[in-house]
Amino acid sequence: MVVGIGFGIGESSGFGSRDLMTQLVKMGDNFGGGGSRNTSPVSQRLGSRNVSPSKQNGIKTKPRGFDEDIISKIAKPHHPDVHMENDIWAMLPEDLLNEILARVPPFMIFRLRSVCKRWNSILQDNAFLKFHSQVPSHGPCILTFWKNSQSQKPQCSVFSLPLKQWYRIPFGFLPHWAVWLVGSSGGLVCFSGLDGSTFKTIICNPLTQAYRILPPMHYNQQRQLTMVVDRKQQSFKIIAANDHYGDTLLPTEVYDSKLNRWSLHQKMPAVNLCSSKMAFCDSSLYLETLSPLGLMMYRVDTCRWEHISAKFPRSLLDGYLVAGSKKRLFLVGRVGVYCTLQSMRIWELDHEKVMWVEITRMPPRYYRSLLRLSADRFECFGQNNLILFTSWNQGKGLLYDVDKKTWSWITGFGFQLYHSQVCFYEPRFDASIY
């Protein structure tokens, strides 16, 4: 189910014509989990007494035999209406109101802005943004971006991993160019677009719907871009690397939001790249190379390229570099021979020994469901030790949690379009485009 968070977009997210603060209280109870009466056959055989229907709602015992995901869907507790005095809530101190609103899931904020002029101004106020920046992050989300086949208008849906819910984000604020998704970092999303004959780079915050067109690069060519946000410094950088113009290797260009300009740096040494996919990990940019075999690393602090002789695993068919948390760098790829038995594996780079260490293998049943044919292409994305697999012929994504060592399917509207573009996304109102 897709829930709209704009004005009149999508389905209702639970806010009706009743007092909105009442609904906020209910929403907080729902996010805190629920329960239902223990009705398992075991308890009945042991002679547990029957509970009258009038008292069933008060019992919070978890049903046996159900996991937490099932409970969150089918065990919705009933909450009676609570009468709340409007005059009391109208006199709520502004700092306390900011504290409350800063803890509301960010996708619900759009609905709250239409309550009254005061709330609309509070949610755009620097004081609220300060409170919002101090509360824990909402958690990782998956953003899918595509264009409507008929109207060619940009569309966007976000799947919240903490809430296990799809939300539709209005994206009509972007320029009407041919744009494609580059990636996301720290609450900002980067797009690359073609305005006539000029390539442009766009930075936006989907929640505030603020966007910014960056100055043109020194070379008017389509580039492979990577965006990195520094929340402490309230700035971001964009790195353009590993691109050719004819037979000429273009120099590395770096955009600094504090300087508001692109700067030219060292050219990447002549190498045979294994893939154009890049991963940013621990203040460095990594690319796979076949000749010489290993990795090319670009250090942002020194603006220099270095080669790392980390040999790839044997029989690696196609690999993706995925950045994890802190200094963890993963390699994801298929091992085997085309048209024969294959498997998907994940390795982690041992920086001291400069070698790849296998950490897990995709279970065969997931692999067969993800890639029905041995020649199928797949995409791989990573953030905060989460790795997402997608395939062009599937309407779902496969998520692997490195820390929990768990696999899970993600289905829904955002994966049903084969031409949709995907990346991880962290929703934040305080992410500034300047």
C-alpha positions, -999 to 999 in steps of 0.1 A, spaced: 0 0 0 13 34 -9 5 63 15 4 98 2 22 125 22 14 155 0 -17 175 -1 -44 152 -15 -19 126 -27 -22 89 -22 -42 73 6 -49 86 41 -23 79 67 -47 79 96 -55 116 102 -92 125 99 -113 154 109 -110 146 146 -86 165 168 -51 159 154 -33 157 187 -57 128 196 -45 110 164 -9 117 173 -14 99 206 -30 69 188 -2 69 162 24 67 190 6 38 205 5 20 171 42 25 165 50 11 200 36 -23 190 4 -41 200 -8 -74 212 -38 -96 214 -53 -124 236 -34 -157 238 -56 -180 218 -30 -208 210 -42 -244 211 -16 -251 238 -31 -226 262 -66 -240 256 -54 -276 263 -39 -264 296 -73 -251 307 -68 -214 306 -99 -196 314 -120 -179 288 -119 -142 286 -150 -122 279 -150 -100 247 -152 -69 268 -118 -77 284 -99 -90 255 -86 -57 243 -69 -50 276 -47 -81 274 -13 -76 256 -1 -111 255 17 -120 222 1 -148 203 23 -179 201 36 -190 168 37 -156 152 67 -134 145 69 -97 150 62 -88 114 30 -108 114 19 -92 147 25 -57 134 1 -64 106 -28 -85 121 -27 -76 158 -40 -40 157 -52 -31 192 -84 -11 195 -80 24 211 -111 42 223 -114 79 214 -98 101 240 -113 136 245 -86 163 246 -92 199 254 -83 221 225 -77 251 248 -50 232 267 -32 221 236 -34 256 221 -14 269 251 13 243 247 48 259 249 64 262 216 96 244 226 76 215 239 56 214 207 88 213 188 100 184 209 68 165 201 68 172 163 105 165 160 97 129 170 68 124 146 78 101 116 90 126 89 65 112 63 36 123 86 48 159 88 32 168 55 -2 160 69 5 180 101 14 211 81 -22 215 69 -36 217 105 -31 254 111 -9 283 101 11 280 134 20 244 128 29 251 92 53 279 103 67 258 131 77 230 108 96 256 86 112 273 116 149 270 124 140 261 160 121 230 149 150 220 125 173 223 155 152 199 176 148 176 145 186 174 141 191 163 177 166 134 177 176 99 165 174 93 128 141 78 114 162 50 100 171 38 65 146 39 37 146 28 1 138 54 -25 126 46 -60 124 72 -88 108 69 -122 89 89 -148 53 84 -157 51 67 -191 23 90 -203 29 124 -187 66 120 -182 63 136 -148 88 124 -122 74 100 -96 89 89 -63 80 64 -36 99 57 -4 98 25 16 104 30 53 123 0 68 114 9 104 77 13 96 75 -13 68 54 10 48 55 27 13 50 64 10 45 86 -21 65 118 -22 54 145 -47 83 153 -71 69 178 -94 92 205 -81 122 193 -102 130 210 -135 113 193 -165 145 179 -179 157 144 -187 170 136 -153 183 103 -137 190 94 -101 227 96 -90 223 87 -53 216 99 -18 235 109 13 225 125 46 190 133 36 199 149 2 193 133 -32 215 140 -63 202 140 -99 221 144 -131 201 160 -160 204 172 -195 192 208 -202 193 210 -239 230 203 -247 243 211 -212 247 185 -184 235 198 -151 237 185 -115 207 189 -92 207 186 -54 174 184 -35 157 176 -2 126 156 -11 109 164 23 113 202 20 110 201 -18 140 225 -20 164 220 -49 195 236 -62 212 235 -97 249 234 -93 274 254 -114 285 236 -146 316 214 -144 348 223 -163 340 196 -189 305 196 -203 302 158 -204 281 132 -186 301 120 -156 299 93 -130 291 111 -98 292 103 -61 277 125 -34 289 127 2 272 147 29 291 159 61 264 166 87 288 180 112 301 206 88 267 210 72 282 206 37 284 182 9 308 172 -19 303 156 -53 331 137 -69 332 131 -107 358 105 -118 368 77 -142 353 93 -173 367 96 -209 361 122 -235 371 104 -268 406 90 -261 413 115 -234 409 107 -197 391 135 -180 406 149 -147 388 143 -114 365 171 -105 352 178 -69 323 201 -60 325 217 -25 292 232 -13 310 257 10 330 271 -20 301 266 -45 325 256 -73 341 227 -90 378 222 -87 401 201 -109 424 175 -94 446 146 -104 436 124 -133 430 88 -124 460 66 -137 453 47 -169 436 15 -158 412 -11 -172 381 -6 -151 360 -37 -141 329 -16 -135 318 20 -135 302 14 -101 318 34 -72 317 31 -35 325 58 -10 339 45 23 359 61 51 366 94 32 378 75 1 363 66 -32 369 30 -45 366 15 -80 374 -20 -93 402 -25 -118 412 -54 -140 446 -41 -151 463 -37 -128 441 -61 -107 427 -47 -76 412 -14 -65 417 23 -73 412 45 -42 407 83 -43 414 100 -10 393 131 -7 415 147 19 447 145 -3 429 146 -37 452 117 -48 447 83 -65 463 52 -51 462 15 -62 454 -13 -38 464 -48 -49 435 -66 -35 429 -96 -57 394 -106 -66 379 -140 -57 382 -167 -83 355 -172 -109 339 -139 -101 315 -131 -129 302 -96 -119 309 -77 -87 297 -46 -70 315 -26 -44 292 -16 -15 301 8 13 293 -3 48 294 16 81 327 31 93 356 15 74 337 -16 61 339 -22 24 320 -51 8 323 -69 -25 291 -85 -38 290 -108 -69 282 -140 -86 307 -169 -86 306 -197 -112 304 -201 -149 277 -187 -171 249 -211 -179 260 -234 -151 257 -236 -113 262 -202 -98 260 -186 -63 259 -151 -49 285 -142 -23 295 -113 -1 331 -105 9 346 -79 31 379 -62 26 406 -69 52 425 -36 51 455 -50 70 460 -81 49 447 -64 17 425 -94 8 388 -102 4 373 -124 32 340 -142 25 313 -134 51 282 -150 37 264 -167 7 230 -160 -6 207 -190 2 199 -209 -30 161 -204 -28 166 -166 -27 191 -167 -55 168 -187 -77 139 -163 -70 161 -132 -76 177 -144 -108 156 -168 -128 181 -171 -156 218 -174 -152 224 -144 -176 200 -121 -158 214 -87 -146 211 -75 -111 218 -43 -92 232 -39 -57 231 -10 -33 244 -5 2 242 17 33 248 12 70 256 -25 66 224 -31 46 227 -45 11 198 -44 -14 196 -66 -44 173 -58 -74 167 -75 -107 152 -60 -138 126 -88 -142 114 -88 -106 88 -67 -88 106 -70 -55 139 -64 -38 160 -86 -16 175 -70 16 204 -85 35 213 -71 70 250 -77 76 248 -72 113 217 -94 119 227 -119 91 191 -119 79 175 -120 44 141 -105 37 120 -96 6 106 -61 0 76 -59 -23 53 -32 -33 46 -4 -57 81 10 -59 96 -22 -74 68 -30 -98 82 -8 -126 112 -23 -144 126 12 -153 126 26 -118 159 38 -103 167 28 -67 189 40 -39 190 41 -1 177 73 15 177 88 50 148 113 54 158 145 72 142 179 73 174 196 85 195 185 54 204 217 37 211 221 0 235 250 7 
